[in-house]
Amino acid sequence: MLKTINKTITWIGLVLFVTIIAIAVRFGYPEIPYPLIATAETPKHYTELEFPPLPEIQLPEYIRYELDNGMVVYLVEDRDLPLIRGTAFISTGSRFEPSDKVGLAELTGTLMRSGGTKSHPPEKLNFILEQNAASIETGISITLGKAAFNTLTEDIDTVLPLFAEVLQEPAFASPQLELAKTQQRGAIARRNDDPQNITTREFNKLIYGGDSPYARTVEYETLDNISRQDIIDFYQQYVRPENIILGIVGDFDTQEMQTKIASAFAEWKVITPQPKLTIPSATQKHNSSVFLIERPDSTQSNVMLGHLGDTFKNPDYAALSVMNGVLNGFGGRLFDEVRSRQGLAYSVYGLWSPNYDYPGKFASGGQTQSATTVPFIQAILQEIERLRTNTISEEELAKAKESILNSFVFNFQNPSQTLSRLMRYEYFDYPQDFIFQYQDQVKATTIEDIQRVAQKYLQPEQIVTLVVGNSAEMNPALKSLRGEIEKIDLVSTNY
């Protein structure tokens, strides 16, 4: 107990240290005039404010190598704090699970950690990590599996072997499986409580289709179909060293860390054939339709409209990002026109959101009063059409580009962020300098580029509209958008 308290105090001390440094950087400490005298200054107009140029992005030094078993390893030394963080990307995802066992991948990811290991049952694993103020977490999303650890430097020889056990020898304890299933059932029972969650979930189904691996949801039936052996089989099929990219950053000596990694992982071998990962395709399910989910007690509507998008590899991605900046965000066209000038929205957005290896979406929408639902939708569509047909101004272009380029530095605030980006690019087969290519392409984007990509990629005839709200209070009625409105029954949403 005393050791845990001491480590907790150490963590608190580190947080306070970082906070003090942040304050020092922000406010110029210790260059505080003495004695302290309060003086009043005439505030400057924002146009008079001057800021130093942003620093050039510098990648930290790192090494990349492979173990004989195929595992890829990245190492980045960062001696600022006595901490070490590790992350493993695993080539798997829920898109590879059987359609009658939706939820299998998520349960596998959860149980890899919560179900303990062959040498350390869940309670013992939890106790050791708590005593060392460390953490190990695992999970599987649509496109990848992920395992991570955080520890103080002094405990790396305890935590790294445990992390290796979680990856190589999960026990998938039955009590934890039943607990995870119970939690999933609870999530299913509550998932229609929040209209925003309903809107996002059901819009994905309208775009990709309810049976698509990019939109399907866990149901009681699919959950009941999943056995402990299914989880073991899924794990054994996908979690293997040649399917893993491991990155570690923190307070360590690189050569010593290489020795520790070899001790923990070098002997890990899987003799079963490696699965062939065929990325499921994605196409748009519905075109140019209006859908309604009734919520009679609601006083506002949640709206989402849009169509299928593309990937980051699209050569027009940078221009589309700048277009996105013109349309979206504080000071963007939707905010200025739909929210500020017309007063039709509590919130409004319009996002071109690509994915790495399957098409993302263009999605716009927001929240509005029930009575103004139709004018709100019409106003968004008008702004989309105006972007397609009218040339943007030099000021809009400059502001959108400046916003992207000024925020660029925040992609590299610490070595952990940079390492994660390098790993992700390798995982999805992108060039490691992709982010810098993107930066250069943003700088080169022109007004003509914006109109070209808006005309090419914003497709009004493909736009699907979903409204979650009380149709009786909508004035004019929702059917004024187009004659027939298709209603969605949340009890059965296989469309």
Secondary structure, 3 states (H helix, E strand, C coil): CHHHHHHHHHHHHHHHHHHHHHHHHHHCCCCCCCCCCCCCCCCCCHHHCCCCCCCCCCCCCCEEEECCCCCEEEEEECCCCCEEEEEEEECCCHHHCCHHHCCHHHHHHHHHHHCCECCCCHHHHHHHHHHCCCEEEEEECCCCEEEEEEEEHHHHHHHHHHHHHHHHCECCCHHHHHHHHHHHHHHHHHCCCCHHHHHHHHHHHHHHCCCCCCCCCCCHHHHHCCCHHHHHHHHHHHCCHHHEEEEEEECCCHHHHHHHHHHHHCCCCCCCCCCCCCCCCCCCCCCCCEEEEECCCCCEEEEEEEEECCECCCCCHHHHHHHHHHHCCCCCHHHHHHHHHCCCCCEEEEEEECECCCCCEEEEEEEEEHHHHHHHHHHHHHHHHHHHHCCCCHHHHHHHHHHHHHCHHHHHCCHHHHHHHHHHHHHCCCCCCHHHHHHHHHHHCCHHHHHHHHHHHCCHHHCEEEEEECHHHCCCCHHHCCCCCEECCCCCCCC
